[in-house]
Amino acid sequence: MHRDTYLKMNLDELLRACSLKGYQGSGPGGQHRNKTNTGVHLSLQQYNLEIKSSESRSAKENKIHALHRMQMALALNVREEPPEVEMKFPGSNGHIQPSNPQFPLFVAHVFDIMATKNGDTKAAAAAFGLSPSALVKILRQDKACAAKLQGNRVENGKSKLHL
């Protein structure tokens, strides 16, 4: 299945596409913490991605955290050929929040374009009708995106941005 197909799925569909295991994690709690398997281990074999979550004492919350992390792992680590057609910016007025369900797909397309243009943020920003500074401002909202952006710049011989 294509990466974008996974990123367009809702969380329930993505959960069915992944393999799920519970484990006893070392999360927060008191005297009787983690007497049950509240940790969640998600894996997506097609892309060899594994995500763990055990921050909460609730298995349901950990599952949601793990699914969001899986979406971002797909967006940041799996590169595809960018679409030839002009892409519509999923946010409004040059802003999009990481909580927006379309954020992982947007990030994936941004890094796809940057991969074909030697890490150039200008080309990726232009594809969505944004300024390069607006694009960087959006990406730095998520720590993993900011780290990936800095890594791409260093790989391509560019200076790091002051985030």
C-alpha contacts under 8 A as a table, 3 or more apart, distances in Angstrom:
res1	aa1	res2	aa2	distance
1	M	5	T	6.72
1	M	6	Y	7.61
2	H	5	T	5.38
2	H	6	Y	7.02
3	R	6	Y	5.37
3	R	7	L	6.45
3	R	74	L	6.94
3	R	78	V	7.20
3	R	80	E	7.63
4	D	7	L	4.87
4	D	8	K	6.08
4	D	105	L	6.75
5	T	8	K	5.25
5	T	9	M	6.47
6	Y	9	M	5.30
6	Y	14	L	6.42
6	Y	71	Q	7.77
7	L	71	Q	6.11
7	L	74	L	7.60
7	L	75	A	7.71
7	L	104	P	6.72
7	L	105	L	5.79
8	K	102	Q	7.69
8	K	105	L	7.27
9	M	12	D	7.85
9	M	13	E	5.67
9	M	14	L	5.82
10	N	13	E	5.47
10	N	14	L	6.28
11	L	14	L	5.05
11	L	15	L	6.05
11	L	64	I	7.72
11	L	67	L	6.58
12	D	15	L	5.06
12	D	16	R	6.42
13	E	16	R	5.16
13	E	17	A	6.40
14	L	17	A	5.02
14	L	18	C	6.35
14	L	67	L	7.37
15	L	18	C	5.23
15	L	19	S	7.48
15	L	20	L	7.64
15	L	67	L	7.04
16	R	19	S	7.38
17	A	44	L	7.38
18	C	42	L	6.28
18	C	43	S	5.58
18	C	44	L	5.00
18	C	45	Q	7.76
19	S	42	L	5.72
19	S	43	S	5.32
19	S	44	L	6.57
20	L	40	V	7.03
20	L	41	H	5.80
20	L	42	L	4.79
20	L	43	S	6.74
21	K	40	V	5.98
21	K	41	H	5.11
21	K	42	L	6.59
22	G	37	N	5.43
22	G	38	T	6.44
22	G	39	G	5.52
22	G	40	V	4.80
22	G	41	H	6.13
23	Y	37	N	4.66
23	Y	38	T	6.36
23	Y	39	G	4.90
23	Y	40	V	6.27
23	Y	41	H	7.34
24	Q	34	N	5.84
24	Q	35	K	7.39
24	Q	36	T	6.43
24	Q	37	N	4.49
24	Q	38	T	6.04
24	Q	39	G	5.54
25	G	34	N	6.51
25	G	37	N	7.14
25	G	38	T	6.60
25	G	39	G	4.78
25	G	54	S	5.45
26	S	34	N	6.97
26	S	54	S	6.74
26	S	55	E	7.96
27	G	33	R	7.72
27	G	34	N	7.34
27	G	54	S	5.45
27	G	55	E	5.03
27	G	56	S	6.19
27	G	57	R	6.72
28	P	33	R	7.18
28	P	55	E	6.61
28	P	56	S	6.52
28	P	57	R	6.65
29	G	32	H	7.31
29	G	33	R	4.88
29	G	34	N	7.65
29	G	57	R	6.88
30	G	33	R	5.34
32	H	35	K	6.15
33	R	57	R	7.50
34	N	37	N	6.51
34	N	38	T	6.55
34	N	57	R	7.12
37	N	40	V	7.99
37	N	59	A	7.46
38	T	54	S	6.70
38	T	56	S	7.75
38	T	57	R	6.11
38	T	58	S	5.93
38	T	59	A	4.33
38	T	62	N	7.31
39	G	52	K	7.29
39	G	53	S	5.77
39	G	54	S	4.35
39	G	55	E	7.91
39	G	59	A	6.25
39	G	62	N	6.53
40	V	52	K	5.62
40	V	53	S	5.26
40	V	54	S	6.39
40	V	59	A	6.85
40	V	62	N	6.06
40	V	63	K	5.93
40	V	66	A	7.07
41	H	50	E	7.11
41	H	51	I	5.78
41	H	52	K	4.49
41	H	53	S	6.65
41	H	66	A	7.57
42	L	50	E	5.72
42	L	51	I	5.15
42	L	52	K	6.33
42	L	66	A	6.80
42	L	67	L	7.70
42	L	70	M	7.83
43	S	48	N	7.27
43	S	49	L	5.58
43	S	50	E	4.33
43	S	51	I	6.28
44	L	47	Y	6.06
44	L	48	N	5.90
44	L	49	L	5.26
44	L	50	E	6.56
45	Q	48	N	4.61
45	Q	49	L	6.47
46	Q	49	L	7.93
47	Y	78	V	7.48
49	L	70	M	7.68
49	L	73	A	7.48
49	L	74	L	7.92
50	E	70	M	7.79
51	I	66	A	6.09
51	I	69	R	6.95
51	I	70	M	6.35
52	K	66	A	6.15
53	S	62	N	5.34
53	S	63	K	7.17
53	S	65	H	6.54
53	S	66	A	5.46
54	S	57	R	7.33
54	S	59	A	7.95
54	S	62	N	5.78
55	E	62	N	6.71
56	S	59	A	7.30
56	S	61	E	6.50
56	S	62	N	5.99
57	R	62	N	7.92
58	S	61	E	5.34
58	S	62	N	6.28
59	A	62	N	5.01
59	A	63	K	6.07
60	K	63	K	5.10
60	K	64	I	6.46
61	E	64	I	5.16
61	E	65	H	6.26
62	N	65	H	5.05
62	N	66	A	6.06
63	K	66	A	5.09
63	K	67	L	6.16
64	I	67	L	5.12
64	I	68	H	6.30
65	H	68	H	5.29
65	H	69	R	6.23
66	A	69	R	5.02
66	A	70	M	6.06
67	L	70	M	4.94
67	L	71	Q	6.33
68	H	71	Q	5.17
68	H	72	M	6.44
69	R	72	M	5.09
69	R	73	A	5.99
70	M	73	A	4.96
70	M	74	L	6.16
71	Q	74	L	5.22
71	Q	75	A	6.25
71	Q	104	P	6.12
72	M	75	A	4.89
72	M	76	L	6.01
72	M	104	P	5.54
73	A	76	L	5.22
73	A	77	N	5.71
73	A	78	V	7.78
74	L	77	N	5.48
74	L	78	V	5.41
74	L	108	A	7.64
75	A	78	V	6.17
75	A	79	R	7.85
75	A	104	P	5.56
75	A	105	L	6.42
75	A	107	V	6.03
75	A	108	A	4.15
75	A	109	H	7.92
76	L	79	R	7.77
76	L	107	V	7.24
76	L	108	A	6.12
76	L	111	F	7.18
76	L	145	C	7.21
76	L	148	K	7.29
78	V	108	A	7.87
79	R	108	A	7.46
79	R	111	F	7.54
79	R	112	D	5.67
79	R	115	A	7.86
80	E	112	D	6.09
81	E	112	D	6.48
81	E	113	I	7.97
82	P	109	H	6.38
82	P	112	D	5.55
82	P	113	I	5.85
83	P	86	E	7.70
83	P	87	M	7.94
86	E	127	A	6.31
86	E	128	F	7.49
87	M	127	A	6.38
87	M	128	F	5.86
88	K	128	F	6.01
89	F	92	S	7.56
89	F	106	F	7.67
89	F	128	F	5.21
89	F	129	G	7.31
90	P	96	I	7.26
90	P	102	Q	6.55
90	P	103	F	7.74
90	P	106	F	7.20
91	G	94	G	6.48
91	G	95	H	5.45
91	G	96	I	4.55
91	G	97	Q	7.89
92	S	95	H	5.50
92	S	96	I	6.74
94	G	130	L	6.53
94	G	134	A	6.69
95	H	134	A	7.94
95	H	138	I	6.76
96	I	100	N	6.81
96	I	103	F	7.05
96	I	138	I	6.75
97	Q	100	N	5.42
97	Q	103	F	7.00
97	Q	138	I	7.64
97	Q	141	Q	7.75
98	P	101	P	7.85
98	P	103	F	5.60
98	P	104	P	7.80
98	P	141	Q	7.08
98	P	142	D	6.80
99	S	103	F	7.12
100	N	103	F	5.34
101	P	104	P	7.12
102	Q	105	L	5.48
102	Q	106	F	6.22
103	F	106	F	5.06
103	F	107	V	6.12
104	P	107	V	5.07
104	P	108	A	6.11
105	L	108	A	5.02
105	L	109	H	6.29
106	F	109	H	5.28
106	F	110	V	6.21
107	V	110	V	5.05
107	V	111	F	6.23
107	V	139	L	7.67
107	V	145	C	7.81
108	A	111	F	5.35
108	A	112	D	6.09
109	H	112	D	4.92
109	H	113	I	6.23
110	V	113	I	5.34
110	V	114	M	6.22
110	V	124	A	5.44
110	V	125	A	7.69
111	F	114	M	4.84
111	F	115	A	5.94
111	F	119	G	8.00
111	F	124	A	7.68
112	D	115	A	5.16
112	D	116	T	6.64
113	I	116	T	5.33
113	I	117	K	6.33
113	I	123	A	7.16
113	I	124	A	5.51
114	M	117	K	4.99
114	M	118	N	6.08
114	M	119	G	4.43
114	M	120	D	5.38
114	M	121	T	6.33
114	M	123	A	7.12
114	M	124	A	5.93
115	A	118	N	5.64
115	A	119	G	5.63
116	T	119	G	7.51
117	K	120	D	5.50
117	K	123	A	7.09
118	N	156	N	5.98
119	G	152	N	5.68
119	G	153	R	5.89
119	G	156	N	6.28
120	D	123	A	5.90
120	D	124	A	6.94
121	T	124	A	5.15
121	T	125	A	5.95
121	T	132	P	5.80
121	T	135	L	7.52
121	T	136	V	7.78
122	K	125	A	5.12
122	K	126	A	6.03
122	K	131	S	7.26
122	K	132	P	5.15
123	A	126	A	5.13
123	A	127	A	6.28
124	A	127	A	5.25
124	A	128	F	6.93
124	A	132	P	7.93
125	A	128	F	5.48
125	A	129	G	6.18
125	A	130	L	4.78
125	A	131	S	5.63
125	A	132	P	5.27
125	A	134	A	7.89
125	A	135	L	5.81
126	A	129	G	4.84
126	A	130	L	5.66
126	A	131	S	6.79
126	A	132	P	7.71
127	A	130	L	7.63
130	L	134	A	6.16
130	L	135	L	6.38
131	S	134	A	5.17
131	S	135	L	6.35
132	P	135	L	5.11
132	P	136	V	6.25
133	S	136	V	5.10
133	S	137	K	6.08
134	A	137	K	5.01
134	A	138	I	6.27
135	L	138	I	5.13
135	L	139	L	6.25
136	V	139	L	5.07
136	V	140	R	6.04
137	K	140	R	5.38
137	K	141	Q	6.85
138	I	141	Q	5.68
139	L	142	D	6.06
139	L	145	C	5.51
139	L	146	A	5.79
139	L	149	L	7.84
140	R	143	K	6.35
140	R	145	C	6.36
140	R	146	A	4.65
140	R	163	L	6.93
141	Q	145	C	7.78
141	Q	146	A	7.49
142	D	145	C	5.30
142	D	146	A	6.25
143	K	146	A	5.10
143	K	147	A	6.16
144	A	147	A	5.12
144	A	148	K	6.14
145	C	148	K	5.08
145	C	149	L	6.06
146	A	149	L	5.06
146	A	150	Q	6.23
146	A	163	L	7.86
147	A	150	Q	5.17
147	A	151	G	6.09
148	K	151	G	4.98
148	K	152	N	6.09
149	L	152	N	5.17
149	L	153	R	6.31
150	Q	153	R	5.15
150	Q	154	V	6.32
150	Q	160	K	5.70
150	Q	161	L	6.79
151	G	154	V	5.21
151	G	155	E	6.12
152	N	155	E	5.07
152	N	156	N	6.21
153	R	156	N	5.23
153	R	157	G	6.33
153	R	158	K	4.93
153	R	159	S	6.42
153	R	160	K	6.28
154	V	157	G	5.15
154	V	158	K	5.43
154	V	159	S	6.36
154	V	160	K	6.58
155	E	158	K	7.53
